[in-house]
Amino acid sequence: MDYIIRYEHLELGTSSVCKKLNIPFNGLEVTNASQHPHYSRFYTPADAEFLGRKYRDDIEEWGYAFERE
């Protein structure tokens, strides 16, 4: 694997990879966008704790944290 692009930086990461590979890039088209509440509203504190334990390695590796709105 040569590149890993985080979803939250998809446009910038894709642009960077295309530039390195000398491939034209005209941006990503946004389709089917929706409005929705902050993701933390879907998790109880117990859910967040459970998922934090279950995915601890991934969370630490990628520098994520459970955010509250």
N, C-alpha and C positions, 0 to 999 in steps of 0.2 A: 504494500500500500504506500503510495507516494504522498497523498494529501488527505487530511481530515478537515472537513469544514463543519463547524458547529451550525446548527440550523438557525440560531438567532443571528448569525453573521453570514447567511447563505449568499446574499448578493455580493458582498465584499469578497468573500472567500472564492466564489466562482469567478469573479472578475480577476482576482489575483492569479488563480490557476490558469485561466485562459491567457493572461498576459505572459506568464512563464512559458506556456506552450505555443505562444505566438498564434493564438486562435482568436478571431474577432469575437467580441462580446458586446451586445447591445442592451444588456440589462435583462432582468427576469420579469416576465409578465405576471401581474397579479390577477388571478381569476378566482371567482367564487369566494371572495373575502366576506367575512361575517363579523358582526359585533358580538362580543360575549364578555361575561364578567371575568375578573382576574381569576386565574386558575386556583388560587388558594381558597376561594369560596366553595370549592367542591370537596375540600378535605377537612375532616375534623382534626383537632390536635392529635387524637389517637392515630388517625390515618397517617398524618405527617410523620409521627414518631416511628410507626411501623415501616413506612417506606424509607425513612432515613436509615433505619437499621438494615433493611433488606438490600438497599442499593448504596450502602456506605462507601464501598470501594469506588464505584463510578462517580459518586458525588464528590469525593475527595480528589480523584484523578482529574476531573474536569472543572473543579472549582465552583460547583453549584452550591446553592443554599436554598432552603425553603423560605420563600418570601411571603410576608403577610401584606395584604393590600394597604 
